């Protein structure tokens, strides 16, 4: 039911017009002056206002302007006497929807109020649609901002991933090239070394038979040096050879314990204490036993060589979601920040002896098993090597 505000200082007119509206299904509310009309407008919703231009105190034009300033649209019909027709332009400029000349007859009142209601419904619908459009526009703007952030994040991750892949590719190409060059050199040196060893043994047997011990000691030193060179050649060739996996179900805890047994002489000679923090149950993984064992031995041996004055070697194993994790930590000298980025490069070493192939070989084996190896270190605070391998399903 539409509410119609009737504002007139004549009680009879208010009653008569109110009855006309009530019989047509409207809900009339009445006011006699500006102040009472403003009070009604503040307390309840009004759909249409019918205002006399002549009111005591502030007139109908002032009330029309007050209603026009409201945030909610209310169509206003002005009532004017015959001498006030000349004020019609002023009323329309102030925002009047229509006007009626007094005396107001029933049919004219009902028709004018109905037209005003139609206009109000159209304006309210327009406001509602505009509000929905603004809300949708705001939602769309937020969605665009979110998608833009998502795309920027994807672009950033893609760029970083491509950069990382490019670096890995370049590193792999350098390693492959270095490996091929080293293998070629080692292959060229291997046969002459074998010949030199045979000559040395033959010379030693001649010297032994003639009883010349000083010369025999000298030849022994030559043989030891040749054997170390042969071992170096074999290690270089091993690193350069492609890896072929022969996998089976393994317990990595057993592999770690066996690696410690193999290196027991070095551990004992270096005065190194061992701390085992291994899982109570088997840490299962499908892997090549010989290769994984060799990788663990290289990592542990690297830790031993970092603790020249003794120290503590800590082996930790744990099962994480889809990953078997092994950590080898030492209390050694640590790795300088400038060398940490090159720690897995073949033939890069900070030691006075050694080829610098131990950790690169370990990385090669771990990555061949679809695993990862990472190193964290700080000079004077030791080094920690973290190895992740796919756990058995």
DRENTOR-515896 format. One line per field, with one value per residue (C-alpha): x, y, z. Coordinates in Angstrom, 2 decimals, decimal comma, always signed. Example, Ala and Ser with C-alpha at 12.3 -4.5 7.8 and 13.67 -1.06 7.14 Angstrom:
% residues 2
u <- c(+12,30:+13,67)
v <- c(-4,50:-1,06)
w <- c(+7,80:+7,14)
//
This chain:
% residues 393
u <- c(+0,00:+1,49:+1,79:+0,77:+1,67:-0,96:+0,27:-2,35:-3,25:-7,00:-8,33:-11,34:-9,15:-6,83:-9,78:-11,48:-8,36:-7,42:-10,80:-10,40:-7,05:-8,13:-11,07:-8,63:-6,38:-3,75:-2,52:-2,80:-0,90:-1,51:+0,41:-0,66:+2,67:+6,37:+7,64:+5,07:+5,61:+9,39:+8,80:+6,66:+9,27:+11,96:+9,88:+8,35:+8,69:+6,55:+5,92:+4,25:+3,81:+0,91:+1,85:-0,05:+2,08:+0,72:+1,57:+1,96:+5,60:+7,81:+5,85:+5,35:+8,31:+10,66:+9,14:+9,54:+13,24:+13,71:+12,11:+14,22:+17,38:+16,44:+18,57:+15,42:+13,35:+9,85:+7,70:+5,96:+2,63:+2,06:-1,43:-1,87:-4,73:-5,66:-3,71:-0,56:-0,30:+2,51:+4,62:+4,49:+7,96:+9,42:+7,83:+9,16:+12,64:+12,52:+11,81:+8,02:+6,74:+3,40:+0,95:-2,82:-5,01:-7,40:-10,05:-8,65:-11,24:-11,10:-10,30:-7,52:-5,98:-6,08:-4,71:-1,86:-0,91:-0,96:+1,33:+3,65:+3,76:+4,59:+7,43:+8,66:+8,68:+10,64:+13,14:+13,48:+14,05:+16,65:+18,41:+18,27:+19,75:+22,46:+23,29:+23,52:+25,67:+28,01:+28,15:+28,89:+31,47:+33,15:+33,11:+34,48:+37,21:+38,17:+38,13:+40,31:+42,73:+42,86:+43,35:+45,99:+47,84:+47,48:+48,82:+51,69:+52,50:+52,31:+54,48:+57,00:+57,09:+57,32:+60,15:+62,00:+61,39:+62,61:+65,66:+66,33:+65,88:+68,15:+70,81:+70,45:+70,65:+73,75:+75,25:+74,39:+75,95:+79,12:+79,28:+78,71:+81,38:+83,78:+83,02:+83,64:+86,90:+88,04:+87,05:+88,99:+92,08:+91,75:+91,35:+94,48:+96,43:+95,12:+97,05:+100,40:+99,99:+99,38:+102,52:+104,57:+103,37:+104,47:+107,87:+108,18:+107,36:+109,82:+112,50:+111,78:+112,22:+115,60:+116,76:+115,64:+117,62:+120,77:+120,46:+120,11:+117,55:+117,90:+116,89:+114,05:+112,59:+112,73:+110,90:+108,25:+107,54:+107,20:+104,74:+102,66:+102,47:+101,45:+98,75:+97,34:+97,32:+95,55:+92,97:+92,42:+91,92:+89,41:+87,44:+87,33:+86,08:+83,49:+82,13:+81,96:+80,21:+76,40:+74,54:+72,35:+70,10:+69,41:+66,84:+65,35:+63,67:+66,21:+66,35:+68,33:+69,16:+71,04:+72,89:+73,94:+75,21:+77,13:+78,67:+79,87:+81,44:+83,32:+84,66:+85,40:+89,21:+88,96:+86,49:+88,71:+91,87:+90,20:+88,91:+85,31:+82,33:+79,20:+75,60:+72,84:+69,31:+67,71:+64,09:+63,12:+61,42:+63,05:+63,29:+62,26:+63,18:+63,45:+67,00:+70,26:+72,10:+75,64:+75,08:+73,22:+75,89:+78,59:+76,73:+76,40:+80,08:+81,14:+78,99:+80,19:+83,81:+83,49:+82,23:+85,14:+87,68:+86,14:+86,87:+90,67:+90,94:+88,15:+84,47:+81,00:+79,26:+75,45:+73,37:+69,61:+66,89:+63,17:+60,12:+58,22:+55,21:+56,40:+60,05:+62,79:+65,14:+68,74:+70,85:+74,62:+75,87:+79,42:+81,10:+83,91:+85,32:+82,28:+82,17:+82,78:+79,80:+81,71:+82,35:+78,90:+77,33:+80,07:+80,18:+78,60:+80,81:+83,16:+86,84:+86,05:+87,56:+88,82:+91,01:+94,73:+94,18:+91,30:+89,61:+86,42:+84,28:+82,76:+79,79:+79,16:+79,04:+76,66:+74,42:+74,48:+73,38:+70,68:+69,16:+69,22:+66,94:+64,60:+65,84:+67,38:+70,51:+71,07:+73,86:+73,76:+76,98:+78,64:+82,37:+83,30:+79,88:+79,96:+78,00:+74,67:+73,87:+70,18:+69,26:+65,66:+64,70:+61,25:+59,91:+58,50:+54,75)
v <- c(+0,00:+3,36:+6,09:+9,61:+12,66:+15,44:+18,87:+21,65:+24,12:+23,58:+20,61:+20,08:+19,85:+17,39:+15,19:+15,30:+14,50:+11,83:+10,09:+10,21:+8,45:+5,94:+4,74:+4,12:+1,91:+4,48:+5,16:+8,92:+10,73:+14,44:+17,49:+21,13:+22,91:+22,63:+21,43:+18,67:+17,46:+17,28:+15,33:+12,75:+12,41:+11,66:+9,03:+7,00:+6,20:+8,25:+7,33:+10,53:+13,99:+16,37:+19,85:+23,13:+26,02:+28,30:+27,13:+28,97:+29,75:+28,17:+27,67:+24,75:+25,70:+25,42:+22,03:+20,93:+21,87:+19,99:+16,85:+17,16:+17,14:+13,73:+10,76:+8,80:+9,98:+11,20:+12,72:+15,92:+17,21:+20,90:+22,36:+25,98:+28,43:+30,09:+33,31:+31,27:+29,67:+32,05:+30,25:+26,98:+27,49:+28,08:+24,86:+22,82:+24,27:+23,30:+19,68:+19,31:+16,27:+17,90:+20,51:+20,73:+23,82:+24,19:+23,10:+19,59:+17,08:+13,39:+12,05:+14,58:+13,76:+9,98:+10,27:+12,60:+10,43:+7,28:+8,93:+10,03:+6,47:+5,11:+7,60:+6,70:+3,00:+3,74:+5,92:+3,37:+0,59:+2,72:+3,37:-0,33:-1,32:+1,33:+0,09:-3,49:-2,37:-0,53:-3,56:-5,84:-3,36:-3,30:-7,11:-7,27:-4,77:-6,83:-10,00:-8,35:-7,19:-10,69:-12,30:-9,70:-10,54:-14,24:-13,73:-11,61:-14,33:-17,03:-14,92:-14,36:-18,06:-19,03:-16,56:-17,80:-21,42:-20,81:-19,02:-21,89:-24,44:-22,42:-22,28:-26,02:-26,70:-24,58:-26,22:-29,68:-28,81:-27,55:-30,67:-32,91:-31,12:-31,22:-34,88:-35,76:-33,82:-35,45:-38,89:-38,37:-37,24:-40,08:-42,60:-41,27:-41,46:-44,83:-47,10:-45,31:-45,46:-49,20:-49,57:-47,49:-49,64:-52,80:-51,29:-50,20:-53,69:-55,22:-52,75:-53,51:-57,26:-56,61:-54,40:-56,88:-59,65:-57,51:-56,50:-52,75:-51,72:-47,94:-48,16:-50,59:-47,97:-45,35:-47,64:-48,38:-44,66:-44,54:-47,45:-45,79:-42,57:-44,45:-46,30:-43,01:-41,64:-44,78:-44,43:-40,79:-41,83:-44,52:-42,06:-39,58:-42,25:-43,41:-39,87:-39,44:-42,76:-42,68:-44,17:-47,22:-48,01:-51,50:-50,79:-52,82:-52,18:-50,81:-49,65:-46,41:-46,78:-49,99:-48,27:-45,47:-47,93:-49,92:-46,68:-45,84:-49,30:-48,79:-45,45:-46,60:-46,34:-42,73:-41,89:-43,46:-41,83:-38,41:-38,64:-38,14:-39,03:-40,39:-39,54:-41,58:-40,14:-42,71:-43,74:-46,66:-48,40:-49,08:-46,06:-47,74:-46,57:-48,16:-47,48:-48,86:-50,14:-49,74:-46,23:-44,94:-46,45:-44,72:-41,40:-41,71:-42,66:-39,61:-37,26:-38,75:-38,77:-35,09:-34,39:-36,35:-34,39:-31,12:-32,06:-32,21:-31,65:-34,05:-33,31:-34,80:-36,43:-36,57:-38,80:-38,17:-39,97:-39,28:-40,15:-37,20:-37,23:-39,07:-38,48:-40,33:-37,68:-38,24:-35,51:-35,59:-32,83:-32,12:-29,68:-28,89:-25,72:-24,99:-23,76:-20,09:-18,37:-17,85:-21,60:-22,79:-22,05:-24,07:-26,98:-29,37:-28,35:-31,15:-30,60:-27,64:-28,27:-26,25:-29,11:-29,42:-32,95:-34,51:-34,10:-32,41:-35,22:-36,64:-34,29:-33,84:-37,63:-37,88:-35,26:-37,11:-40,34:-38,66:-36,80:-39,99:-41,44:-38,43:-37,04:-33,80:-32,84:-29,49:-28,03:-25,38:-24,22:-21,36:-20,96:-22,11:-23,66:-26,85:-28,11:-29,91:-32,00:-32,84:-35,69:-36,35:-39,52:-40,74:-42,94:-46,34:-46,08)
w <- c(+0,00:-1,09:+1,54:+0,46:+2,54:+2,39:+3,54:+3,81:+6,51:+5,94:+8,01:+5,71:+2,63:+4,37:+5,43:+2,02:+0,01:+2,52:+2,06:-1,74:-1,42:+1,22:-0,91:-3,80:-1,65:-0,62:+2,92:+3,53:+6,31:+6,89:+8,10:+8,52:+8,08:+7,14:+10,51:+11,04:+7,46:+7,96:+11,20:+9,35:+6,60:+9,18:+11,01:+8,16:+4,49:+2,12:-1,51:-2,77:-1,26:-2,10:-0,83:-0,82:-1,99:+0,76:+4,29:+7,58:+8,35:+5,73:+2,53:+0,20:-2,02:+0,97:+1,82:-1,82:-1,73:+1,56:+0,09:-3,08:-0,93:+0,49:-0,63:-1,38:-4,32:-3,38:-6,16:-5,02:-6,38:-5,67:-5,11:-6,06:-6,27:-9,52:-8,76:-8,11:-11,57:-12,40:-9,74:-11,71:-13,30:-9,84:-8,56:-11,48:-11,06:-7,37:-8,36:-8,42:-10,28:-11,21:-9,98:-9,49:-9,32:-6,40:-5,80:-6,40:-7,65:-6,84:-10,33:-10,92:-7,52:-8,07:-11,61:-10,54:-7,57:-9,76:-12,33:-9,55:-8,17:-11,62:-11,89:-8,40:-9,26:-12,44:-10,56:-7,73:-10,27:-12,04:-8,71:-7,86:-11,22:-10,94:-7,45:-8,69:-11,62:-9,26:-6,97:-9,92:-11,21:-7,78:-7,65:-11,19:-10,30:-7,25:-9,35:-12,00:-9,29:-7,80:-11,20:-12,05:-8,83:-9,62:-13,13:-11,82:-9,28:-11,97:-14,26:-11,46:-10,53:-14,21:-14,76:-11,68:-12,68:-16,22:-14,86:-12,47:-15,26:-17,52:-14,81:-14,19:-17,92:-18,27:-15,20:-16,54:-19,89:-18,16:-16,00:-19,01:-21,01:-18,09:-17,52:-21,16:-21,19:-17,93:-19,19:-22,40:-20,51:-18,01:-20,81:-22,51:-19,24:-18,03:-20,39:-20,01:-16,21:-16,38:-18,45:-16,01:-13,12:-14,90:-15,62:-11,97:-10,66:-13,12:-12,03:-8,38:-8,93:-10,62:-7,77:-5,10:-6,78:-6,84:-3,18:-3,52:-0,78:-1,22:-4,85:-3,92:-1,50:-4,24:-6,67:-3,99:-3,73:-7,51:-7,39:-4,63:-6,63:-9,77:-7,83:-6,49:-10,02:-11,26:-8,48:-9,48:-13,10:-12,09:-9,93:-12,79:-15,18:-12,65:-12,37:-16,14:-16,82:-17,18:-14,22:-14,70:-11,75:-10,45:-7,77:-4,97:-1,63:+0,87:+4,46:+4,40:+8,09:+7,29:+4,45:+6,82:+9,45:+6,83:+5,50:+9,02:+9,33:+6,05:+7,29:+10,85:+10,42:+9,28:+12,07:+14,71:+13,34:+13,27:+16,83:+15,68:+17,87:+16,21:+17,12:+15,49:+15,44:+13,17:+12,92:+15,15:+12,22:+8,83:+6,53:+3,31:-0,17:-3,62:-4,80:-6,15:-3,07:-4,39:-5,73:-2,66:-0,43:-2,47:-2,24:+1,57:+1,89:-0,13:+1,97:+5,28:+4,12:+3,19:+6,73:+8,27:+6,23:+7,49:+11,14:+11,18:+14,93:+15,85:+16,32:+16,23:+13,28:+13,58:+11,33:+11,32:+9,42:+9,33:+7,30:+5,86:+3,53:+0,40:+1,35:+3,19:+4,60:+5,70:+7,29:+7,81:+10,12:+11,23:+13,61:+11,19:+9,73:+7,55:+3,98:+3,05:+1,46:-1,78:-2,13:-1,06:-4,47:-6,20:-3,77:-6,30:-9,21:-10,33:-9,51:-7,25:-3,82:-0,87:+0,38:-0,29:-1,58:-3,47:-6,82:-5,66:-7,08:-3,90:-3,46:-7,23:-7,56:-4,59:-6,19:-9,50:-7,79:-5,67:-8,62:-10,69:-7,98:-8,37:-5,07:-3,85:-1,94:-0,23:+1,90:+4,59:+6,19:+8,04:+8,58:+12,07:+12,75:+10,70:+7,73:+7,27:+4,20:+3,65:+1,29:+0,24:-1,58:-2,62:+0,15:-0,69:-1,42)
//
